[in-house]
Amino acid sequence: MTTRHARPAVATMFRLQFEPAQESWVLLYPEGMVRLNTPAAEILRRCDGCRSVDEIVTELELAFAQPALHDDVCAFLAQAKQRGWLQ
């Protein structure tokens, strides 16, 4: 999952959306909802199955003027995959 060329996508049983009542991005699923912190939301919003891990990392580094995010992004992607959020 966290190889540089992998193209992660949010799993089909989840829907990523901004929830105004929560004032945050959430992952909706049949049994409930996961409220996401800002870094998690920014990463998952880019997990569309088209962008590679490298492309996601590059976009985040440019968007937030933060170098060397690869390890942090890959660690999050591994956790998200383990939780079933990604396919």
VENPE-V867313 format. One record per pair of residues at least 6 apart in sequence whose C-alpha atoms are under 7 Angstrom apart, sorted by the first residue. I is the first residue (numbers start at 0). J is the second residue. D is the distance in Angstrom with one decimal. If there is no record, write none. Layout:
I:J:D
I:J:D
This chain:
0:77:6.8
1:52:6.9
1:73:5.4
1:76:6.5
1:77:6.4
3:51:6.7
3:52:5.1
3:53:5.3
4:51:5.1
4:52:5.9
4:53:6.7
5:51:5.3
5:52:5.8
6:48:4.9
6:49:5.9
6:50:5.5
6:51:4.4
6:52:6.2
7:46:5.2
7:47:6.6
7:48:5.1
7:85:6.3
7:86:6.2
8:46:4.6
8:47:4.7
8:48:4.4
8:85:5.5
8:86:5.6
9:46:6.1
9:47:6.7
9:84:5.8
9:85:4.5
9:86:6.2
10:83:7.0
10:84:5.4
10:85:4.6
10:86:5.0
12:28:6.0
13:26:6.0
13:27:5.4
13:28:4.8
13:84:6.9
14:26:5.5
14:27:5.0
14:28:6.6
15:25:5.8
15:26:4.6
15:27:6.4
16:24:5.6
16:25:5.6
16:26:6.6
17:23:5.8
17:24:4.2
17:25:6.1
18:24:5.8
18:25:6.5
23:34:6.9
23:35:6.8
24:34:6.4
24:35:5.6
24:40:6.0
25:32:6.5
25:33:5.4
25:34:4.5
25:35:5.4
26:32:5.6
26:33:5.0
26:34:6.6
27:33:6.5
45:55:6.3
56:68:6.4
56:69:5.8
56:72:6.8
60:66:5.5
60:68:6.5
79:85:6.1
80:86:6.8
